[in-house]
Amino acid sequence: MRYEKGHKEQTRQKIVEAASQRFRADGIDGVGVVSLMGEVGLTQGGFYNHFGSKEDLVRESVIAGAGCAIKRLTAKVAASRGEGYRALINGYLSVEHRDQPETGCVAAALSAEMARRPVETKTAFTDGYAEMVELIASTLPAAVRGKRRRSLAMAVFASLVGSMSLARAVADDDLSDEILALGRSAALELVEAG
């Protein structure tokens, strides 16, 4: 059977996108190659036509997931018409983001797991982290300059990830909502204190 030109790359991309969502929703170790490949309509054997190992897929999925989250937040910032940091913080610490980890930030979904991954996967995660910090820095008020701009963006991102992680971890919906609200307030105070 002959496939159209680009079929293999399209199939690979389909696997990466499905894996990226599943890893963020269920955790890396919670997703098996067999079930993932079944989800995209392929066999386990077909997996090895595209990836050398599950870790290769994890790495590519981290890159894809980070790109997705950055694209989503960049759109929120662009639509904000000023005070981009406010739109970014509110978008990140939203109920929608909390309830849909599969389409959200890789850091909030997988940072604890990244600590135990090989250095190549950590490097992919680090690159995504740096892009997110850069995005956050680009939204900060003009009065924040130099090295302070990057360090403030890093602090804001840490606050966002921590708040989202905790909001997802608790069993009480009201407490989760409170964590998101307090996280938004704290992140905004960080920025506004400059």
Secondary structure as the mmCIF struct_conf table of DSSP 4:
data_model
#
loop_
_struct_conf.conf_type_id
_struct_conf.id
_struct_conf.beg_label_comp_id
_struct_conf.beg_label_asym_id
_struct_conf.beg_label_seq_id
_struct_conf.end_label_comp_id
_struct_conf.end_label_asym_id
_struct_conf.end_label_seq_id
TURN_TY1_P TURN_TY1_P1 LYS A 5 GLY A 6
HELX_RH_AL_P HELX_RH_AL_P1 HIS A 7 ASP A 26
BEND BEND1 ILE A 28 ILE A 28
TURN_TY1_P TURN_TY1_P2 ASP A 29 GLY A 30
HELX_RH_AL_P HELX_RH_AL_P2 VAL A 33 GLU A 39
TURN_TY1_P TURN_TY1_P3 VAL A 40 GLY A 41
HELX_RH_AL_P HELX_RH_AL_P3 GLN A 44 PHE A 47
TURN_TY1_P TURN_TY1_P4 TYR A 48 HIS A 50
BEND BEND2 GLY A 52 SER A 53
HELX_RH_AL_P HELX_RH_AL_P4 LYS A 54 ALA A 78
TURN_TY1_P TURN_TY1_P5 ALA A 79 SER A 80
BEND BEND3 ARG A 81 GLY A 82
HELX_RH_AL_P HELX_RH_AL_P5 GLY A 84 TYR A 92
TURN_TY1_P TURN_TY1_P6 LEU A 93 LEU A 93
BEND BEND4 SER A 94 SER A 94
HELX_RH_AL_P HELX_RH_AL_P6 VAL A 95 ASP A 99
HELX_RH_3T_P HELX_RH_3T_P1 PRO A 101 THR A 103
BEND BEND5 GLY A 104 GLY A 104
HELX_RH_AL_P HELX_RH_AL_P7 VAL A 106 MET A 114
TURN_TY1_P TURN_TY1_P7 ALA A 115 ARG A 116
BEND BEND6 ARG A 117 ARG A 117
HELX_RH_AL_P HELX_RH_AL_P8 VAL A 119 THR A 139
BEND BEND7 LEU A 140 LEU A 140
TURN_TY1_P TURN_TY1_P8 ALA A 142 ALA A 143
HELX_RH_AL_P HELX_RH_AL_P9 GLY A 146 ALA A 169
BEND BEND8 ALA A 171 ALA A 171
HELX_RH_AL_P HELX_RH_AL_P10 ASP A 173 ALA A 193
#
